[in-house]
Amino acid sequence: MHIMHENTRIHTIPEKMEEIMKNMKKFAALGMAAMMFASLVGCSSGSSTTQTTAADTEQTTTAGETTTGADNAESSAAETENSAEGGVLTMATNAEFEPWEYHEGDQIVGIDAEVAQAIADKLGMELKIEDMAFDAVIPSIATGKADIGMAAITVNEERQASVDFTDTYAESALVILVKSDTEDINSADDLQGKKVGVQLGTTGDTTATELVGEDSMERYTSYFEAVQSLKQGKINAIVIDIAPAKVFIEQNDDIKQVGEEMSHEEYAIAVAKGNTELVEKLNQAIAELKEDGTFDAIVNKYIPAE
């Protein structure tokens, strides 16, 4: 019995060793799987702060605040306490309209840009300016891509069908520019049969079209292009707002203004339809800027009193 027992012990030791080795391999495999899972979880966690979806980045405009899901995730209570309202105020403009808005190096400056900054400061918000074609400004407000539109925008019924407006903050008029040696154009009546240049989508565009007809119109994305065409003799006249007209006259001794002012216009800030809360805040800010002299100081900086 003893011999048989010893033989049995000798026979089972290798089996035990084999079982131990199998268990060790299982434990090693489980350890590697756990490490791989932890690595994958770590990668997923690290990329979640930068990865965004269409839903995350969709802009939401409420009371003038434009935010995104990513912005909300990254914002903190401390950041909110640093401002009265917080958030970003996105302004759509066309920076081709000196002195109201234009490029100076890589910055957009001008009356509207500075007034918008003063308003944003009063609202405790960060101002973000988006430059685009003038005829894209109103659609960008209507579709919620921007909170406000400031681009020397004249209030009229056509635009009021798409957006709401604040109280007016400035006045303007349309005038006619021609080459200095022009003798046959001295008033709006003389534009009949002439080729007239305008900036696309402006009230100058509308007014001139009604005056001379579609066939006599030449439309440009900026008044700078229209002035160059005038100087080159490609068009006979330009219908333009009076403030930028004065700037072009100062910069070009070969163009002049003729006739009387063609219309009286009022500028206001465009806001999405129904956003009455933002309109009220903007109106309050505009009133305060006028009352404390800030608005006049900005205007006089760009349009010195004569």
C-alpha positions as CSV (number, residue, x, y, z in Angstrom):
1,M,0.0,0.0,0.0
2,H,2.8,2.3,0.9
3,I,4.6,1.7,-2.3
4,M,1.4,2.3,-4.3
5,H,0.8,5.5,-2.3
6,E,4.3,6.8,-3.1
7,N,3.8,6.0,-6.8
8,T,0.6,7.9,-6.7
9,R,2.3,11.0,-5.1
10,I,5.0,10.9,-7.8
11,H,2.4,10.6,-10.4
12,T,0.3,13.6,-9.2
13,I,3.1,16.2,-8.7
14,P,3.5,16.9,-12.4
15,E,-0.2,17.3,-12.7
16,K,-0.3,19.8,-9.9
17,M,2.6,21.7,-11.4
18,E,0.8,21.8,-14.8
19,E,-2.4,23.0,-13.1
20,I,-0.4,25.8,-11.3
21,M,1.2,26.9,-14.5
22,K,-2.2,27.1,-16.3
23,N,-3.6,29.2,-13.4
24,M,-0.6,31.5,-13.6
25,K,-1.2,31.9,-17.4
26,K,-4.8,32.7,-16.7
27,F,-3.9,35.3,-14.1
28,A,-1.4,36.9,-16.5
29,A,-4.0,37.0,-19.2
30,L,-6.5,38.6,-16.9
31,G,-3.9,41.2,-15.8
32,M,-3.1,42.1,-19.4
33,A,-6.8,42.4,-20.2
34,A,-7.3,44.7,-17.2
35,M,-4.4,46.9,-18.3
36,M,-5.8,47.1,-21.9
37,F,-9.2,48.1,-20.6
38,A,-7.8,50.8,-18.3
39,S,-5.8,52.1,-21.2
40,L,-8.9,52.3,-23.4
41,V,-10.9,54.0,-20.7
42,G,-8.0,56.5,-20.3
43,C,-8.0,57.4,-24.0
44,S,-11.7,57.8,-24.1
45,S,-11.7,60.1,-21.1
46,G,-8.8,62.2,-22.4
47,S,-10.5,63.0,-25.8
48,S,-14.0,63.8,-24.5
49,T,-12.9,67.4,-23.6
50,T,-12.0,68.2,-27.2
51,Q,-14.4,66.0,-29.2
52,T,-17.7,67.8,-30.1
53,T,-20.7,66.7,-32.0
54,A,-23.2,68.7,-34.1
55,A,-25.4,69.0,-31.0
56,D,-22.5,70.2,-28.8
57,T,-21.5,72.9,-31.2
58,E,-24.9,74.1,-32.2
59,Q,-25.3,77.8,-31.2
60,T,-28.1,78.8,-28.9
61,T,-29.1,82.4,-28.5
62,T,-30.9,83.4,-25.4
63,A,-31.0,87.0,-24.2
64,G,-28.1,87.8,-26.3
65,E,-25.8,85.0,-25.0
66,T,-24.3,82.8,-27.7
67,T,-22.9,79.5,-26.1
68,T,-22.1,76.0,-27.2
69,G,-22.2,72.7,-25.4
70,A,-18.4,72.7,-25.3
71,D,-18.4,76.2,-23.8
72,N,-20.9,75.2,-21.1
73,A,-18.7,72.2,-20.2
74,E,-15.7,74.3,-19.8
75,S,-17.3,77.3,-18.1
76,S,-16.9,77.7,-14.3
77,A,-18.6,79.6,-11.6
78,A,-15.6,81.8,-11.3
79,E,-15.9,82.9,-14.9
80,T,-19.6,83.6,-14.5
81,E,-18.9,85.8,-11.4
82,N,-16.5,87.9,-13.4
83,S,-19.2,89.4,-15.5
84,A,-22.8,90.7,-15.1
85,E,-24.2,88.3,-17.7
86,G,-21.4,86.2,-19.0
87,G,-21.2,84.6,-22.4
88,V,-20.2,85.9,-25.9
89,L,-22.0,88.5,-27.9
90,T,-21.5,87.7,-31.6
91,M,-21.8,90.7,-33.9
92,A,-22.2,90.2,-37.7
93,T,-20.8,93.0,-39.8
94,N,-19.3,94.0,-43.2
95,A,-16.0,95.6,-42.5
96,E,-15.9,97.5,-45.8
97,F,-17.7,100.6,-44.7
98,E,-15.4,103.2,-43.2
99,P,-15.8,105.0,-40.8
100,W,-18.5,102.6,-39.5
101,E,-16.5,99.4,-39.7
102,Y,-13.3,98.6,-41.6
103,H,-10.0,96.7,-41.3
104,E,-7.0,98.3,-39.7
105,G,-4.3,95.6,-39.9
106,D,-5.8,92.4,-38.5
107,Q,-8.4,94.4,-36.4
108,I,-11.9,95.5,-37.3
109,V,-12.3,99.1,-36.1
110,G,-14.8,101.9,-36.6
111,I,-17.9,103.5,-35.0
112,D,-20.0,100.3,-34.9
113,A,-17.1,98.2,-33.6
114,E,-16.4,100.6,-30.7
115,V,-20.1,101.1,-29.9
116,A,-20.6,97.3,-29.9
117,Q,-17.6,96.9,-27.6
118,A,-19.0,99.5,-25.2
119,I,-22.4,97.7,-25.2
120,A,-20.8,94.3,-24.6
121,D,-18.9,95.8,-21.6
122,K,-22.1,97.1,-20.1
123,L,-23.7,93.7,-20.5
124,G,-20.6,92.0,-19.0
125,M,-20.1,90.0,-22.2
126,E,-17.2,89.2,-24.5
127,L,-17.6,90.7,-28.0
128,K,-16.9,88.6,-31.0
129,I,-17.0,90.2,-34.5
130,E,-17.8,88.2,-37.6
131,D,-16.9,89.8,-40.9
132,M,-19.1,88.8,-43.9
133,A,-20.7,90.2,-47.1
134,F,-23.2,92.9,-46.3
135,D,-26.1,91.0,-47.8
136,A,-25.3,88.1,-45.4
137,V,-25.6,90.1,-42.2
138,I,-29.4,90.1,-41.9
139,P,-29.7,86.3,-42.8
140,S,-27.0,85.5,-40.2
141,I,-29.1,87.2,-37.5
142,A,-32.4,85.6,-38.7
143,T,-30.8,82.1,-38.6
144,G,-29.2,82.5,-35.2
145,K,-25.6,82.4,-36.5
146,A,-25.0,85.8,-34.8
147,D,-26.6,87.7,-31.9
148,I,-26.6,91.2,-33.4
149,G,-26.0,92.9,-36.7
150,M,-24.1,96.2,-36.8
151,A,-23.0,97.4,-40.2
152,A,-24.5,100.9,-40.6
153,I,-27.8,99.0,-41.1
154,T,-30.7,101.2,-42.1
155,V,-34.1,100.3,-40.7
156,N,-36.7,99.6,-43.3
157,E,-39.8,97.5,-43.8
158,E,-38.1,94.8,-45.8
159,R,-35.5,94.1,-43.1
160,Q,-38.1,94.4,-40.3
161,A,-39.8,91.4,-41.9
162,S,-36.7,89.3,-41.1
163,V,-35.3,90.8,-37.9
164,D,-36.2,93.1,-35.1
165,F,-34.4,96.4,-34.5
166,T,-33.3,98.3,-31.4
167,D,-33.8,102.1,-31.0
168,T,-31.9,104.0,-33.7
169,Y,-28.4,105.2,-32.7
170,A,-27.3,107.2,-35.7
171,E,-28.7,109.0,-38.8
172,S,-27.4,109.1,-42.4
173,A,-28.4,109.9,-45.9
174,L,-27.7,108.7,-49.5
175,V,-25.6,110.8,-51.8
176,I,-24.1,110.6,-55.3
177,L,-20.4,110.3,-56.1
178,V,-19.0,110.9,-59.6
179,K,-15.6,111.6,-61.1
180,S,-14.3,115.1,-60.6
181,D,-14.4,115.9,-64.3
182,T,-18.0,114.8,-64.7
183,E,-20.3,117.6,-66.0
184,D,-23.5,115.9,-67.0
185,I,-24.5,114.5,-63.6
186,N,-25.5,117.1,-61.0
187,S,-28.5,115.5,-59.4
188,A,-30.4,112.3,-59.0
189,D,-32.5,113.2,-62.1
190,D,-29.3,113.1,-64.2
191,L,-28.7,109.4,-63.4
192,Q,-31.3,108.3,-65.9
193,G,-29.5,106.3,-68.7
194,K,-26.2,106.2,-66.7
195,K,-24.5,103.2,-65.3
196,V,-24.8,103.4,-61.5
197,G,-22.7,101.5,-59.0
198,V,-23.8,100.3,-55.5
199,Q,-22.9,97.9,-52.8
200,L,-25.1,94.8,-53.0
201,G,-27.9,94.6,-50.5
202,T,-27.7,98.2,-49.3
203,T,-30.4,100.8,-49.3
204,G,-28.3,102.5,-52.0
205,D,-28.9,99.4,-54.1
206,T,-32.7,99.6,-53.5
207,T,-32.9,103.3,-54.1
208,A,-30.8,103.4,-57.2
209,T,-32.6,100.4,-58.7
210,E,-36.0,102.2,-58.3
211,L,-34.5,105.3,-59.8
212,V,-32.7,104.0,-62.9
213,G,-33.9,100.5,-63.4
214,E,-32.2,97.1,-63.2
215,D,-30.4,97.4,-66.6
216,S,-28.5,100.4,-65.4
217,M,-27.2,98.8,-62.2
218,E,-23.7,97.5,-61.3
219,R,-23.5,95.8,-57.9
220,Y,-20.3,95.3,-55.9
221,T,-19.5,93.4,-52.7
222,S,-17.9,96.6,-51.3
223,Y,-18.0,100.3,-52.1
224,F,-14.2,100.2,-52.5
225,E,-14.7,98.1,-55.6
226,A,-17.4,100.5,-56.8
227,V,-15.1,103.5,-56.4
228,Q,-12.3,101.8,-58.3
229,S,-14.8,101.1,-61.2
230,L,-15.8,104.7,-61.1
231,K,-12.2,105.9,-61.3
232,Q,-11.7,103.6,-64.2
233,G,-14.7,104.8,-66.1
234,K,-16.6,101.5,-65.9
235,I,-19.6,103.2,-64.2
236,N,-20.8,106.8,-64.2
237,A,-21.9,107.3,-60.6
238,I,-22.2,105.7,-57.2
239,V,-25.1,105.9,-54.7
240,I,-23.7,105.6,-51.2
241,D,-24.1,106.6,-47.6
242,I,-22.8,110.0,-46.8
243,A,-20.2,109.1,-44.1
244,P,-18.2,106.6,-46.3
245,A,-18.7,109.0,-49.2
246,K,-16.8,111.7,-47.3
247,V,-14.0,109.2,-46.6
248,F,-13.6,108.3,-50.2
249,I,-13.6,111.9,-51.3
250,E,-10.8,112.6,-48.7
251,Q,-8.8,109.6,-50.0
252,N,-9.4,110.3,-53.8
253,D,-9.0,113.8,-55.3
254,D,-10.5,112.6,-58.6
255,I,-14.0,112.0,-57.2
256,K,-16.7,114.4,-55.9
257,Q,-20.2,114.5,-54.4
258,V,-23.0,116.1,-56.5
259,G,-26.6,117.0,-55.8
260,E,-28.5,117.0,-52.6
261,E,-28.9,114.2,-50.1
262,M,-31.3,111.6,-51.7
263,S,-32.8,110.3,-48.5
264,H,-32.8,110.4,-44.7
265,E,-31.9,107.1,-43.0
266,E,-31.6,105.8,-39.4
267,Y,-29.2,103.1,-38.2
268,A,-30.1,100.5,-35.6
269,I,-28.9,97.1,-34.3
270,A,-30.5,94.1,-35.9
271,V,-31.6,91.3,-33.5
272,A,-33.4,88.0,-34.1
273,K,-37.1,88.1,-34.4
274,G,-38.8,87.8,-31.0
275,N,-35.7,88.3,-28.8
276,T,-37.3,91.1,-26.9
277,E,-35.1,90.6,-23.8
278,L,-32.0,91.3,-25.8
279,V,-33.6,94.3,-27.6
280,E,-34.5,95.8,-24.2
281,K,-30.9,95.3,-22.8
282,L,-29.4,96.8,-26.0
283,N,-31.8,99.8,-25.8
284,Q,-30.8,100.5,-22.2
285,A,-27.1,100.3,-23.1
286,I,-27.6,102.6,-26.1
287,A,-29.4,105.2,-23.9
288,E,-26.7,105.1,-21.3
289,L,-23.9,105.5,-23.9
290,K,-25.7,108.5,-25.3
291,E,-26.4,110.0,-21.9
292,D,-22.8,109.6,-20.6
293,G,-21.3,111.0,-23.7
294,T,-19.5,107.8,-24.8
295,F,-21.4,107.5,-28.1
296,D,-20.6,111.1,-29.1
297,A,-17.0,110.6,-28.2
298,I,-16.8,107.5,-30.5
299,V,-18.5,109.2,-33.4
300,N,-16.3,112.3,-33.1
301,K,-13.2,110.1,-33.1
302,Y,-14.1,108.9,-36.6
303,I,-16.2,111.8,-37.9
304,P,-14.8,115.0,-36.5
305,A,-17.5,117.8,-36.1
306,E,-17.3,120.3,-38.9
